[in-house]
Amino acid sequence: MRTTIWVSLAAAAVLAGGGCKKRDDEKSMDRAATTASKAQENVNDQAKDVAKEQKDVNKDRQDMAKDQADVAKEQRELNNAQNDLSAARQQYAIAAKQRLANMDSKIQQLEAKADAAAKSAAAQLRVRRDELAKRLDTATTQAQANWDSFKKDVDDTFDKLDKDVDDALKK
């Protein structure tokens, strides 16, 4: 009987030991499955984040392409405006040279007079006219920022000189 009890106890111990081992294996598998599930969720979340960021990058590229097209358009408009300004300066210089030619004609009329006062006035007016002509030679190279003041100064000088020539011719 003792032997039977010992054999029963030994069998129970073997069965109990095997049962615990199986439970540890199940727990280990459950932990591994939980870890794998969490890792899979993390991978899915990261994949969503990457897709979202890629979408943002694509949108930014589209915005940048649009902005570059806007810059190119504005550059073309600037080039056109600069060409218009250059043409306007050329036209101004041509008109000013015509005005100088008319003034030369009046000064020659004044020089043709016989009196010394007229000849002296013509010489003084010619000096002022030549100074104005030198300033006009720089009309096409004036800086854009200085153009308005340059034009006003030249126009005022022309007006004064024209008035002085006309006044000298009346004497």
Phi and psi in radians as a Rosetta constraint file:
Dihedral C 1 N 2 CA 2 C 2 CIRCULARHARMONIC -1.026 0.35
Dihedral N 2 CA 2 C 2 N 3 CIRCULARHARMONIC -0.709 0.35
Dihedral C 2 N 3 CA 3 C 3 CIRCULARHARMONIC -1.128 0.35
Dihedral N 3 CA 3 C 3 N 4 CIRCULARHARMONIC -0.707 0.35
Dihedral C 3 N 4 CA 4 C 4 CIRCULARHARMONIC -1.127 0.35
Dihedral N 4 CA 4 C 4 N 5 CIRCULARHARMONIC -0.710 0.35
Dihedral C 4 N 5 CA 5 C 5 CIRCULARHARMONIC -1.146 0.35
Dihedral N 5 CA 5 C 5 N 6 CIRCULARHARMONIC -0.760 0.35
Dihedral C 5 N 6 CA 6 C 6 CIRCULARHARMONIC -1.154 0.35
Dihedral N 6 CA 6 C 6 N 7 CIRCULARHARMONIC -0.666 0.35
Dihedral C 6 N 7 CA 7 C 7 CIRCULARHARMONIC -1.193 0.35
Dihedral N 7 CA 7 C 7 N 8 CIRCULARHARMONIC -0.716 0.35
Dihedral C 7 N 8 CA 8 C 8 CIRCULARHARMONIC -1.111 0.35
Dihedral N 8 CA 8 C 8 N 9 CIRCULARHARMONIC -0.738 0.35
Dihedral C 8 N 9 CA 9 C 9 CIRCULARHARMONIC -1.149 0.35
Dihedral N 9 CA 9 C 9 N 10 CIRCULARHARMONIC -0.705 0.35
Dihedral C 9 N 10 CA 10 C 10 CIRCULARHARMONIC -1.165 0.35
Dihedral N 10 CA 10 C 10 N 11 CIRCULARHARMONIC -0.732 0.35
Dihedral C 10 N 11 CA 11 C 11 CIRCULARHARMONIC -1.129 0.35
Dihedral N 11 CA 11 C 11 N 12 CIRCULARHARMONIC -0.715 0.35
Dihedral C 11 N 12 CA 12 C 12 CIRCULARHARMONIC -1.119 0.35
Dihedral N 12 CA 12 C 12 N 13 CIRCULARHARMONIC -0.695 0.35
Dihedral C 12 N 13 CA 13 C 13 CIRCULARHARMONIC -1.145 0.35
Dihedral N 13 CA 13 C 13 N 14 CIRCULARHARMONIC -0.702 0.35
Dihedral C 13 N 14 CA 14 C 14 CIRCULARHARMONIC -1.159 0.35
Dihedral N 14 CA 14 C 14 N 15 CIRCULARHARMONIC -0.783 0.35
Dihedral C 14 N 15 CA 15 C 15 CIRCULARHARMONIC -1.128 0.35
Dihedral N 15 CA 15 C 15 N 16 CIRCULARHARMONIC -0.734 0.35
Dihedral C 15 N 16 CA 16 C 16 CIRCULARHARMONIC -1.156 0.35
Dihedral N 16 CA 16 C 16 N 17 CIRCULARHARMONIC -0.731 0.35
Dihedral C 16 N 17 CA 17 C 17 CIRCULARHARMONIC -1.125 0.35
Dihedral N 17 CA 17 C 17 N 18 CIRCULARHARMONIC -0.736 0.35
Dihedral C 17 N 18 CA 18 C 18 CIRCULARHARMONIC -1.161 0.35
Dihedral N 18 CA 18 C 18 N 19 CIRCULARHARMONIC -0.634 0.35
Dihedral C 18 N 19 CA 19 C 19 CIRCULARHARMONIC -1.164 0.35
Dihedral N 19 CA 19 C 19 N 20 CIRCULARHARMONIC -0.695 0.35
Dihedral C 19 N 20 CA 20 C 20 CIRCULARHARMONIC -1.179 0.35
Dihedral N 20 CA 20 C 20 N 21 CIRCULARHARMONIC -0.693 0.35
Dihedral C 20 N 21 CA 21 C 21 CIRCULARHARMONIC -1.120 0.35
Dihedral N 21 CA 21 C 21 N 22 CIRCULARHARMONIC -0.702 0.35
Dihedral C 21 N 22 CA 22 C 22 CIRCULARHARMONIC -1.139 0.35
Dihedral N 22 CA 22 C 22 N 23 CIRCULARHARMONIC -0.672 0.35
Dihedral C 22 N 23 CA 23 C 23 CIRCULARHARMONIC -1.134 0.35
Dihedral N 23 CA 23 C 23 N 24 CIRCULARHARMONIC -0.719 0.35
Dihedral C 23 N 24 CA 24 C 24 CIRCULARHARMONIC -1.103 0.35
Dihedral N 24 CA 24 C 24 N 25 CIRCULARHARMONIC -0.699 0.35
Dihedral C 24 N 25 CA 25 C 25 CIRCULARHARMONIC -1.116 0.35
Dihedral N 25 CA 25 C 25 N 26 CIRCULARHARMONIC -0.715 0.35
Dihedral C 25 N 26 CA 26 C 26 CIRCULARHARMONIC -1.120 0.35
Dihedral N 26 CA 26 C 26 N 27 CIRCULARHARMONIC -0.759 0.35
Dihedral C 26 N 27 CA 27 C 27 CIRCULARHARMONIC -1.090 0.35
Dihedral N 27 CA 27 C 27 N 28 CIRCULARHARMONIC -0.728 0.35
Dihedral C 27 N 28 CA 28 C 28 CIRCULARHARMONIC -1.111 0.35
Dihedral N 28 CA 28 C 28 N 29 CIRCULARHARMONIC -0.731 0.35
Dihedral C 28 N 29 CA 29 C 29 CIRCULARHARMONIC -1.142 0.35
Dihedral N 29 CA 29 C 29 N 30 CIRCULARHARMONIC -0.709 0.35
Dihedral C 29 N 30 CA 30 C 30 CIRCULARHARMONIC -1.089 0.35
Dihedral N 30 CA 30 C 30 N 31 CIRCULARHARMONIC -0.752 0.35
Dihedral C 30 N 31 CA 31 C 31 CIRCULARHARMONIC -1.105 0.35
Dihedral N 31 CA 31 C 31 N 32 CIRCULARHARMONIC -0.755 0.35
Dihedral C 31 N 32 CA 32 C 32 CIRCULARHARMONIC -1.136 0.35
Dihedral N 32 CA 32 C 32 N 33 CIRCULARHARMONIC -0.697 0.35
Dihedral C 32 N 33 CA 33 C 33 CIRCULARHARMONIC -1.148 0.35
Dihedral N 33 CA 33 C 33 N 34 CIRCULARHARMONIC -0.718 0.35
Dihedral C 33 N 34 CA 34 C 34 CIRCULARHARMONIC -1.123 0.35
Dihedral N 34 CA 34 C 34 N 35 CIRCULARHARMONIC -0.760 0.35
Dihedral C 34 N 35 CA 35 C 35 CIRCULARHARMONIC -1.095 0.35
Dihedral N 35 CA 35 C 35 N 36 CIRCULARHARMONIC -0.745 0.35
Dihedral C 35 N 36 CA 36 C 36 CIRCULARHARMONIC -1.130 0.35
Dihedral N 36 CA 36 C 36 N 37 CIRCULARHARMONIC -0.694 0.35
Dihedral C 36 N 37 CA 37 C 37 CIRCULARHARMONIC -1.113 0.35
Dihedral N 37 CA 37 C 37 N 38 CIRCULARHARMONIC -0.761 0.35
Dihedral C 37 N 38 CA 38 C 38 CIRCULARHARMONIC -1.117 0.35
Dihedral N 38 CA 38 C 38 N 39 CIRCULARHARMONIC -0.714 0.35
Dihedral C 38 N 39 CA 39 C 39 CIRCULARHARMONIC -1.122 0.35
Dihedral N 39 CA 39 C 39 N 40 CIRCULARHARMONIC -0.703 0.35
Dihedral C 39 N 40 CA 40 C 40 CIRCULARHARMONIC -1.122 0.35
Dihedral N 40 CA 40 C 40 N 41 CIRCULARHARMONIC -0.730 0.35
Dihedral C 40 N 41 CA 41 C 41 CIRCULARHARMONIC -1.069 0.35
Dihedral N 41 CA 41 C 41 N 42 CIRCULARHARMONIC -0.723 0.35
Dihedral C 41 N 42 CA 42 C 42 CIRCULARHARMONIC -1.114 0.35
Dihedral N 42 CA 42 C 42 N 43 CIRCULARHARMONIC -0.756 0.35
Dihedral C 42 N 43 CA 43 C 43 CIRCULARHARMONIC -1.074 0.35
Dihedral N 43 CA 43 C 43 N 44 CIRCULARHARMONIC -0.782 0.35
Dihedral C 43 N 44 CA 44 C 44 CIRCULARHARMONIC -1.073 0.35
Dihedral N 44 CA 44 C 44 N 45 CIRCULARHARMONIC -0.770 0.35
Dihedral C 44 N 45 CA 45 C 45 CIRCULARHARMONIC -1.083 0.35
Dihedral N 45 CA 45 C 45 N 46 CIRCULARHARMONIC -0.761 0.35
Dihedral C 45 N 46 CA 46 C 46 CIRCULARHARMONIC -1.158 0.35
Dihedral N 46 CA 46 C 46 N 47 CIRCULARHARMONIC -0.650 0.35
Dihedral C 46 N 47 CA 47 C 47 CIRCULARHARMONIC -1.125 0.35
Dihedral N 47 CA 47 C 47 N 48 CIRCULARHARMONIC -0.697 0.35
Dihedral C 47 N 48 CA 48 C 48 CIRCULARHARMONIC -1.108 0.35
Dihedral N 48 CA 48 C 48 N 49 CIRCULARHARMONIC -0.740 0.35
Dihedral C 48 N 49 CA 49 C 49 CIRCULARHARMONIC -1.092 0.35
Dihedral N 49 CA 49 C 49 N 50 CIRCULARHARMONIC -0.738 0.35
Dihedral C 49 N 50 CA 50 C 50 CIRCULARHARMONIC -1.112 0.35
Dihedral N 50 CA 50 C 50 N 51 CIRCULARHARMONIC -0.766 0.35
Dihedral C 50 N 51 CA 51 C 51 CIRCULARHARMONIC -1.092 0.35
Dihedral N 51 CA 51 C 51 N 52 CIRCULARHARMONIC -0.721 0.35
Dihedral C 51 N 52 CA 52 C 52 CIRCULARHARMONIC -1.121 0.35
Dihedral N 52 CA 52 C 52 N 53 CIRCULARHARMONIC -0.786 0.35
Dihedral C 52 N 53 CA 53 C 53 CIRCULARHARMONIC -1.137 0.35
Dihedral N 53 CA 53 C 53 N 54 CIRCULARHARMONIC -0.659 0.35
Dihedral C 53 N 54 CA 54 C 54 CIRCULARHARMONIC -1.121 0.35
Dihedral N 54 CA 54 C 54 N 55 CIRCULARHARMONIC -0.695 0.35
Dihedral C 54 N 55 CA 55 C 55 CIRCULARHARMONIC -1.078 0.35
Dihedral N 55 CA 55 C 55 N 56 CIRCULARHARMONIC -0.747 0.35
Dihedral C 55 N 56 CA 56 C 56 CIRCULARHARMONIC -1.097 0.35
Dihedral N 56 CA 56 C 56 N 57 CIRCULARHARMONIC -0.725 0.35
Dihedral C 56 N 57 CA 57 C 57 CIRCULARHARMONIC -1.092 0.35
Dihedral N 57 CA 57 C 57 N 58 CIRCULARHARMONIC -0.775 0.35
Dihedral C 57 N 58 CA 58 C 58 CIRCULARHARMONIC -1.083 0.35
Dihedral N 58 CA 58 C 58 N 59 CIRCULARHARMONIC -0.721 0.35
Dihedral C 58 N 59 CA 59 C 59 CIRCULARHARMONIC -1.128 0.35
Dihedral N 59 CA 59 C 59 N 60 CIRCULARHARMONIC -0.741 0.35
Dihedral C 59 N 60 CA 60 C 60 CIRCULARHARMONIC -1.087 0.35
Dihedral N 60 CA 60 C 60 N 61 CIRCULARHARMONIC -0.664 0.35
Dihedral C 60 N 61 CA 61 C 61 CIRCULARHARMONIC -1.126 0.35
Dihedral N 61 CA 61 C 61 N 62 CIRCULARHARMONIC -0.727 0.35
Dihedral C 61 N 62 CA 62 C 62 CIRCULARHARMONIC -1.118 0.35
Dihedral N 62 CA 62 C 62 N 63 CIRCULARHARMONIC -0.747 0.35
Dihedral C 62 N 63 CA 63 C 63 CIRCULARHARMONIC -1.098 0.35
Dihedral N 63 CA 63 C 63 N 64 CIRCULARHARMONIC -0.717 0.35
Dihedral C 63 N 64 CA 64 C 64 CIRCULARHARMONIC -1.142 0.35
Dihedral N 64 CA 64 C 64 N 65 CIRCULARHARMONIC -0.705 0.35
Dihedral C 64 N 65 CA 65 C 65 CIRCULARHARMONIC -1.102 0.35
Dihedral N 65 CA 65 C 65 N 66 CIRCULARHARMONIC -0.704 0.35
Dihedral C 65 N 66 CA 66 C 66 CIRCULARHARMONIC -1.133 0.35
Dihedral N 66 CA 66 C 66 N 67 CIRCULARHARMONIC -0.766 0.35
Dihedral C 66 N 67 CA 67 C 67 CIRCULARHARMONIC -1.106 0.35
Dihedral N 67 CA 67 C 67 N 68 CIRCULARHARMONIC -0.685 0.35
Dihedral C 67 N 68 CA 68 C 68 CIRCULARHARMONIC -1.147 0.35
Dihedral N 68 CA 68 C 68 N 69 CIRCULARHARMONIC -0.651 0.35
Dihedral C 68 N 69 CA 69 C 69 CIRCULARHARMONIC -1.144 0.35
Dihedral N 69 CA 69 C 69 N 70 CIRCULARHARMONIC -0.673 0.35
Dihedral C 69 N 70 CA 70 C 70 CIRCULARHARMONIC -1.116 0.35
Dihedral N 70 CA 70 C 70 N 71 CIRCULARHARMONIC -0.727 0.35
Dihedral C 70 N 71 CA 71 C 71 CIRCULARHARMONIC -1.108 0.35
Dihedral N 71 CA 71 C 71 N 72 CIRCULARHARMONIC -0.750 0.35
Dihedral C 71 N 72 CA 72 C 72 CIRCULARHARMONIC -1.093 0.35
Dihedral N 72 CA 72 C 72 N 73 CIRCULARHARMONIC -0.720 0.35
Dihedral C 72 N 73 CA 73 C 73 CIRCULARHARMONIC -1.105 0.35
Dihedral N 73 CA 73 C 73 N 74 CIRCULARHARMONIC -0.802 0.35
Dihedral C 73 N 74 CA 74 C 74 CIRCULARHARMONIC -1.108 0.35
Dihedral N 74 CA 74 C 74 N 75 CIRCULARHARMONIC -0.646 0.35
Dihedral C 74 N 75 CA 75 C 75 CIRCULARHARMONIC -1.123 0.35
Dihedral N 75 CA 75 C 75 N 76 CIRCULARHARMONIC -0.727 0.35
Dihedral C 75 N 76 CA 76 C 76 CIRCULARHARMONIC -1.083 0.35
Dihedral N 76 CA 76 C 76 N 77 CIRCULARHARMONIC -0.731 0.35
Dihedral C 76 N 77 CA 77 C 77 CIRCULARHARMONIC -1.125 0.35
Dihedral N 77 CA 77 C 77 N 78 CIRCULARHARMONIC -0.682 0.35
Dihedral C 77 N 78 CA 78 C 78 CIRCULARHARMONIC -1.111 0.35
Dihedral N 78 CA 78 C 78 N 79 CIRCULARHARMONIC -0.781 0.35
Dihedral C 78 N 79 CA 79 C 79 CIRCULARHARMONIC -1.054 0.35
Dihedral N 79 CA 79 C 79 N 80 CIRCULARHARMONIC -0.742 0.35
Dihedral C 79 N 80 CA 80 C 80 CIRCULARHARMONIC -1.092 0.35
Dihedral N 80 CA 80 C 80 N 81 CIRCULARHARMONIC -0.748 0.35
Dihedral C 80 N 81 CA 81 C 81 CIRCULARHARMONIC -1.117 0.35
Dihedral N 81 CA 81 C 81 N 82 CIRCULARHARMONIC -0.705 0.35
Dihedral C 81 N 82 CA 82 C 82 CIRCULARHARMONIC -1.154 0.35
Dihedral N 82 CA 82 C 82 N 83 CIRCULARHARMONIC -0.677 0.35
Dihedral C 82 N 83 CA 83 C 83 CIRCULARHARMONIC -1.127 0.35
Dihedral N 83 CA 83 C 83 N 84 CIRCULARHARMONIC -0.716 0.35
Dihedral C 83 N 84 CA 84 C 84 CIRCULARHARMONIC -1.093 0.35
Dihedral N 84 CA 84 C 84 N 85 CIRCULARHARMONIC -0.730 0.35
Dihedral C 84 N 85 CA 85 C 85 CIRCULARHARMONIC -1.105 0.35
Dihedral N 85 CA 85 C 85 N 86 CIRCULARHARMONIC -0.774 0.35
Dihedral C 85 N 86 CA 86 C 86 CIRCULARHARMONIC -1.067 0.35
Dihedral N 86 CA 86 C 86 N 87 CIRCULARHARMONIC -0.763 0.35
Dihedral C 86 N 87 CA 87 C 87 CIRCULARHARMONIC -1.129 0.35
Dihedral N 87 CA 87 C 87 N 88 CIRCULARHARMONIC -0.708 0.35
Dihedral C 87 N 88 CA 88 C 88 CIRCULARHARMONIC -1.131 0.35
Dihedral N 88 CA 88 C 88 N 89 CIRCULARHARMONIC -0.681 0.35
Dihedral C 88 N 89 CA 89 C 89 CIRCULARHARMONIC -1.129 0.35
Dihedral N 89 CA 89 C 89 N 90 CIRCULARHARMONIC -0.713 0.35
Dihedral C 89 N 90 CA 90 C 90 CIRCULARHARMONIC -1.074 0.35
Dihedral N 90 CA 90 C 90 N 91 CIRCULARHARMONIC -0.774 0.35
Dihedral C 90 N 91 CA 91 C 91 CIRCULARHARMONIC -1.107 0.35
Dihedral N 91 CA 91 C 91 N 92 CIRCULARHARMONIC -0.685 0.35
Dihedral C 91 N 92 CA 92 C 92 CIRCULARHARMONIC -1.098 0.35
Dihedral N 92 CA 92 C 92 N 93 CIRCULARHARMONIC -0.771 0.35
Dihedral C 92 N 93 CA 93 C 93 CIRCULARHARMONIC -1.101 0.35
Dihedral N 93 CA 93 C 93 N 94 CIRCULARHARMONIC -0.697 0.35
Dihedral C 93 N 94 CA 94 C 94 CIRCULARHARMONIC -1.135 0.35
Dihedral N 94 CA 94 C 94 N 95 CIRCULARHARMONIC -0.782 0.35
Dihedral C 94 N 95 CA 95 C 95 CIRCULARHARMONIC -1.116 0.35
Dihedral N 95 CA 95 C 95 N 96 CIRCULARHARMONIC -0.668 0.35
Dihedral C 95 N 96 CA 96 C 96 CIRCULARHARMONIC -1.172 0.35
Dihedral N 96 CA 96 C 96 N 97 CIRCULARHARMONIC -0.698 0.35
Dihedral C 96 N 97 CA 97 C 97 CIRCULARHARMONIC -1.129 0.35
Dihedral N 97 CA 97 C 97 N 98 CIRCULARHARMONIC -0.638 0.35
Dihedral C 97 N 98 CA 98 C 98 CIRCULARHARMONIC -1.125 0.35
Dihedral N 98 CA 98 C 98 N 99 CIRCULARHARMONIC -0.710 0.35
Dihedral C 98 N 99 CA 99 C 99 CIRCULARHARMONIC -1.139 0.35
Dihedral N 99 CA 99 C 99 N 100 CIRCULARHARMONIC -0.661 0.35
Dihedral C 99 N 100 CA 100 C 100 CIRCULARHARMONIC -1.121 0.35
Dihedral N 100 CA 100 C 100 N 101 CIRCULARHARMONIC -0.699 0.35
Dihedral C 100 N 101 CA 101 C 101 CIRCULARHARMONIC -1.086 0.35
Dihedral N 101 CA 101 C 101 N 102 CIRCULARHARMONIC -0.722 0.35
Dihedral C 101 N 102 CA 102 C 102 CIRCULARHARMONIC -1.106 0.35
Dihedral N 102 CA 102 C 102 N 103 CIRCULARHARMONIC -0.682 0.35
Dihedral C 102 N 103 CA 103 C 103 CIRCULARHARMONIC -1.164 0.35
Dihedral N 103 CA 103 C 103 N 104 CIRCULARHARMONIC -0.701 0.35
Dihedral C 103 N 104 CA 104 C 104 CIRCULARHARMONIC -1.002 0.35
Dihedral N 104 CA 104 C 104 N 105 CIRCULARHARMONIC -0.726 0.35
Dihedral C 104 N 105 CA 105 C 105 CIRCULARHARMONIC -1.077 0.35
Dihedral N 105 CA 105 C 105 N 106 CIRCULARHARMONIC -0.747 0.35
Dihedral C 105 N 106 CA 106 C 106 CIRCULARHARMONIC -1.174 0.35
Dihedral N 106 CA 106 C 106 N 107 CIRCULARHARMONIC -0.706 0.35
Dihedral C 106 N 107 CA 107 C 107 CIRCULARHARMONIC -1.137 0.35
Dihedral N 107 CA 107 C 107 N 108 CIRCULARHARMONIC -0.662 0.35
Dihedral C 107 N 108 CA 108 C 108 CIRCULARHARMONIC -1.115 0.35
Dihedral N 108 CA 108 C 108 N 109 CIRCULARHARMONIC -0.640 0.35
Dihedral C 108 N 109 CA 109 C 109 CIRCULARHARMONIC -1.098 0.35
Dihedral N 109 CA 109 C 109 N 110 CIRCULARHARMONIC -0.706 0.35
Dihedral C 109 N 110 CA 110 C 110 CIRCULARHARMONIC -1.171 0.35
Dihedral N 110 CA 110 C 110 N 111 CIRCULARHARMONIC -0.712 0.35
Dihedral C 110 N 111 CA 111 C 111 CIRCULARHARMONIC -1.153 0.35
Dihedral N 111 CA 111 C 111 N 112 CIRCULARHARMONIC -0.465 0.35
Dihedral C 111 N 112 CA 112 C 112 CIRCULARHARMONIC -1.277 0.35
Dihedral N 112 CA 112 C 112 N 113 CIRCULARHARMONIC -0.306 0.35
Dihedral C 112 N 113 CA 113 C 113 CIRCULARHARMONIC -1.166 0.35
Dihedral N 113 CA 113 C 113 N 114 CIRCULARHARMONIC 2.636 0.35
Dihedral C 113 N 114 CA 114 C 114 CIRCULARHARMONIC -1.406 0.35
Dihedral N 114 CA 114 C 114 N 115 CIRCULARHARMONIC -0.427 0.35
Dihedral C 114 N 115 CA 115 C 115 CIRCULARHARMONIC -1.396 0.35
Dihedral N 115 CA 115 C 115 N 116 CIRCULARHARMONIC 2.673 0.35
Dihedral C 115 N 116 CA 116 C 116 CIRCULARHARMONIC -1.198 0.35
Dihedral N 116 CA 116 C 116 N 117 CIRCULARHARMONIC -0.591 0.35
Dihedral C 116 N 117 CA 117 C 117 CIRCULARHARMONIC -1.107 0.35
Dihedral N 117 CA 117 C 117 N 118 CIRCULARHARMONIC -0.696 0.35
Dihedral C 117 N 118 CA 118 C 118 CIRCULARHARMONIC -1.170 0.35
Dihedral N 118 CA 118 C 118 N 119 CIRCULARHARMONIC -0.722 0.35
Dihedral C 118 N 119 CA 119 C 119 CIRCULARHARMONIC -1.149 0.35
Dihedral N 119 CA 119 C 119 N 120 CIRCULARHARMONIC -0.684 0.35
Dihedral C 119 N 120 CA 120 C 120 CIRCULARHARMONIC -1.147 0.35
Dihedral N 120 CA 120 C 120 N 121 CIRCULARHARMONIC -0.771 0.35
Dihedral C 120 N 121 CA 121 C 121 CIRCULARHARMONIC -1.099 0.35
Dihedral N 121 CA 121 C 121 N 122 CIRCULARHARMONIC -0.708 0.35
Dihedral C 121 N 122 CA 122 C 122 CIRCULARHARMONIC -1.096 0.35
Dihedral N 122 CA 122 C 122 N 123 CIRCULARHARMONIC -0.699 0.35
Dihedral C 122 N 123 CA 123 C 123 CIRCULARHARMONIC -1.138 0.35
Dihedral N 123 CA 123 C 123 N 124 CIRCULARHARMONIC -0.750 0.35
Dihedral C 123 N 124 CA 124 C 124 CIRCULARHARMONIC -1.152 0.35
Dihedral N 124 CA 124 C 124 N 125 CIRCULARHARMONIC -0.715 0.35
Dihedral C 124 N 125 CA 125 C 125 CIRCULARHARMONIC -1.164 0.35
Dihedral N 125 CA 125 C 125 N 126 CIRCULARHARMONIC -0.624 0.35
Dihedral C 125 N 126 CA 126 C 126 CIRCULARHARMONIC -1.145 0.35
Dihedral N 126 CA 126 C 126 N 127 CIRCULARHARMONIC -0.676 0.35
Dihedral C 126 N 127 CA 127 C 127 CIRCULARHARMONIC -1.075 0.35
Dihedral N 127 CA 127 C 127 N 128 CIRCULARHARMONIC -0.808 0.35
Dihedral C 127 N 128 CA 128 C 128 CIRCULARHARMONIC -1.114 0.35
Dihedral N 128 CA 128 C 128 N 129 CIRCULARHARMONIC -0.674 0.35
Dihedral C 128 N 129 CA 129 C 129 CIRCULARHARMONIC -1.119 0.35
Dihedral N 129 CA 129 C 129 N 130 CIRCULARHARMONIC -0.729 0.35
Dihedral C 129 N 130 CA 130 C 130 CIRCULARHARMONIC -1.146 0.35
Dihedral N 130 CA 130 C 130 N 131 CIRCULARHARMONIC -0.660 0.35
Dihedral C 130 N 131 CA 131 C 131 CIRCULARHARMONIC -1.113 0.35
Dihedral N 131 CA 131 C 131 N 132 CIRCULARHARMONIC -0.723 0.35
Dihedral C 131 N 132 CA 132 C 132 CIRCULARHARMONIC -1.121 0.35
Dihedral N 132 CA 132 C 132 N 133 CIRCULARHARMONIC -0.708 0.35
Dihedral C 132 N 133 CA 133 C 133 CIRCULARHARMONIC -1.079 0.35
Dihedral N 133 CA 133 C 133 N 134 CIRCULARHARMONIC -0.669 0.35
Dihedral C 133 N 134 CA 134 C 134 CIRCULARHARMONIC -1.118 0.35
Dihedral N 134 CA 134 C 134 N 135 CIRCULARHARMONIC -0.714 0.35
Dihedral C 134 N 135 CA 135 C 135 CIRCULARHARMONIC -1.150 0.35
Dihedral N 135 CA 135 C 135 N 136 CIRCULARHARMONIC -0.634 0.35
Dihedral C 135 N 136 CA 136 C 136 CIRCULARHARMONIC -1.155 0.35
Dihedral N 136 CA 136 C 136 N 137 CIRCULARHARMONIC -0.501 0.35
Dihedral C 136 N 137 CA 137 C 137 CIRCULARHARMONIC -1.086 0.35
Dihedral N 137 CA 137 C 137 N 138 CIRCULARHARMONIC -0.376 0.35
Dihedral C 137 N 138 CA 138 C 138 CIRCULARHARMONIC -1.673 0.35
Dihedral N 138 CA 138 C 138 N 139 CIRCULARHARMONIC 0.090 0.35
Dihedral C 138 N 139 CA 139 C 139 CIRCULARHARMONIC -1.031 0.35
Dihedral N 139 CA 139 C 139 N 140 CIRCULARHARMONIC -0.716 0.35
Dihedral C 139 N 140 CA 140 C 140 CIRCULARHARMONIC -1.361 0.35
Dihedral N 140 CA 140 C 140 N 141 CIRCULARHARMONIC -0.199 0.35
Dihedral C 140 N 141 CA 141 C 141 CIRCULARHARMONIC -1.935 0.35
Dihedral N 141 CA 141 C 141 N 142 CIRCULARHARMONIC 0.116 0.35
Dihedral C 141 N 142 CA 142 C 142 CIRCULARHARMONIC -1.141 0.35
Dihedral N 142 CA 142 C 142 N 143 CIRCULARHARMONIC 2.470 0.35
Dihedral C 142 N 143 CA 143 C 143 CIRCULARHARMONIC -1.140 0.35
Dihedral N 143 CA 143 C 143 N 144 CIRCULARHARMONIC 2.581 0.35
Dihedral C 143 N 144 CA 144 C 144 CIRCULARHARMONIC -1.021 0.35
Dihedral N 144 CA 144 C 144 N 145 CIRCULARHARMONIC -0.687 0.35
Dihedral C 144 N 145 CA 145 C 145 CIRCULARHARMONIC -1.159 0.35
Dihedral N 145 CA 145 C 145 N 146 CIRCULARHARMONIC -0.510 0.35
Dihedral C 145 N 146 CA 146 C 146 CIRCULARHARMONIC -1.661 0.35
Dihedral N 146 CA 146 C 146 N 147 CIRCULARHARMONIC -0.074 0.35
Dihedral C 146 N 147 CA 147 C 147 CIRCULARHARMONIC -1.024 0.35
Dihedral N 147 CA 147 C 147 N 148 CIRCULARHARMONIC -0.830 0.35
Dihedral C 147 N 148 CA 148 C 148 CIRCULARHARMONIC -1.078 0.35
Dihedral N 148 CA 148 C 148 N 149 CIRCULARHARMONIC -0.780 0.35
Dihedral C 148 N 149 CA 149 C 149 CIRCULARHARMONIC -1.202 0.35
Dihedral N 149 CA 149 C 149 N 150 CIRCULARHARMONIC -0.652 0.35
Dihedral C 149 N 150 CA 150 C 150 CIRCULARHARMONIC -1.065 0.35
Dihedral N 150 CA 150 C 150 N 151 CIRCULARHARMONIC -0.857 0.35
Dihedral C 150 N 151 CA 151 C 151 CIRCULARHARMONIC -1.079 0.35
Dihedral N 151 CA 151 C 151 N 152 CIRCULARHARMONIC -0.758 0.35
Dihedral C 151 N 152 CA 152 C 152 CIRCULARHARMONIC -1.099 0.35
Dihedral N 152 CA 152 C 152 N 153 CIRCULARHARMONIC -0.776 0.35
Dihedral C 152 N 153 CA 153 C 153 CIRCULARHARMONIC -1.085 0.35
Dihedral N 153 CA 153 C 153 N 154 CIRCULARHARMONIC -0.785 0.35
Dihedral C 153 N 154 CA 154 C 154 CIRCULARHARMONIC -1.128 0.35
Dihedral N 154 CA 154 C 154 N 155 CIRCULARHARMONIC -0.778 0.35
Dihedral C 154 N 155 CA 155 C 155 CIRCULARHARMONIC -1.072 0.35
Dihedral N 155 CA 155 C 155 N 156 CIRCULARHARMONIC -0.751 0.35
Dihedral C 155 N 156 CA 156 C 156 CIRCULARHARMONIC -1.113 0.35
Dihedral N 156 CA 156 C 156 N 157 CIRCULARHARMONIC -0.733 0.35
Dihedral C 156 N 157 CA 157 C 157 CIRCULARHARMONIC -1.118 0.35
Dihedral N 157 CA 157 C 157 N 158 CIRCULARHARMONIC -0.748 0.35
Dihedral C 157 N 158 CA 158 C 158 CIRCULARHARMONIC -1.013 0.35
Dihedral N 158 CA 158 C 158 N 159 CIRCULARHARMONIC -0.836 0.35
Dihedral C 158 N 159 CA 159 C 159 CIRCULARHARMONIC -1.056 0.35
Dihedral N 159 CA 159 C 159 N 160 CIRCULARHARMONIC -0.798 0.35
Dihedral C 159 N 160 CA 160 C 160 CIRCULARHARMONIC -1.097 0.35
Dihedral N 160 CA 160 C 160 N 161 CIRCULARHARMONIC -0.800 0.35
Dihedral C 160 N 161 CA 161 C 161 CIRCULARHARMONIC -1.129 0.35
Dihedral N 161 CA 161 C 161 N 162 CIRCULARHARMONIC -0.747 0.35
Dihedral C 161 N 162 CA 162 C 162 CIRCULARHARMONIC -1.028 0.35
Dihedral N 162 CA 162 C 162 N 163 CIRCULARHARMONIC -0.779 0.35
Dihedral C 162 N 163 CA 163 C 163 CIRCULARHARMONIC -1.102 0.35
Dihedral N 163 CA 163 C 163 N 164 CIRCULARHARMONIC -0.787 0.35
Dihedral C 163 N 164 CA 164 C 164 CIRCULARHARMONIC -1.120 0.35
Dihedral N 164 CA 164 C 164 N 165 CIRCULARHARMONIC -0.667 0.35
Dihedral C 164 N 165 CA 165 C 165 CIRCULARHARMONIC -1.149 0.35
Dihedral N 165 CA 165 C 165 N 166 CIRCULARHARMONIC -0.802 0.35
Dihedral C 165 N 166 CA 166 C 166 CIRCULARHARMONIC -1.080 0.35
Dihedral N 166 CA 166 C 166 N 167 CIRCULARHARMONIC -0.728 0.35
Dihedral C 166 N 167 CA 167 C 167 CIRCULARHARMONIC -1.107 0.35
Dihedral N 167 CA 167 C 167 N 168 CIRCULARHARMONIC -0.699 0.35
Dihedral C 167 N 168 CA 168 C 168 CIRCULARHARMONIC -1.171 0.35
Dihedral N 168 CA 168 C 168 N 169 CIRCULARHARMONIC -0.621 0.35
Dihedral C 168 N 169 CA 169 C 169 CIRCULARHARMONIC -1.195 0.35
Dihedral N 169 CA 169 C 169 N 170 CIRCULARHARMONIC -0.533 0.35
Dihedral C 169 N 170 CA 170 C 170 CIRCULARHARMONIC -1.277 0.35
Dihedral N 170 CA 170 C 170 N 171 CIRCULARHARMONIC -0.388 0.35
